[in-house]
Amino acid sequence: MHDAAASRAAHDRRRFSAGDVVLDAAAHLVTVRGHAVPLAMQEFRLLELLMANADTVVSSSKILDTLWGEDFNGDPGTVAVHVLRLRRKLERWSGASQHLRTVRGIGYVFDTVPVSED
């Protein structure tokens, strides 16, 4: 299989699960407690990146480079805005947004076990 096709096939089989949150890349579907959560493309890609690196801090600059490209010249606050939107969509199902944790000054983590930010 051609390298690009193999990479695409591997990506399409990617499925991440933590608690009640499930992301299925092939179906482009996120569910929380069995309920579909409609996400914009960048929100989906953001969640996929964070879940693929679960329990590891992903820097805001890595998120920008991965989702918007290294030549992105927009507002660096773009990442924070997308994380906020993603949290709001996940909050519809109690507790699901607690998987997304901000590490101030560094980036974000998708915790496989929800952590409460007091």
Secondary structure, DSSP 8 states (H G I E B T S, - for coil): --HHHHHHHHHHT-EEEETTEEEETTTTEEEETTEE----HHHHHHHHHHHHTTTS-EEHHHHHHHHH-TT--S-TTHHHHHHHHHHHHHHTSTTGGGGEEEETTTEEEE-SS-----
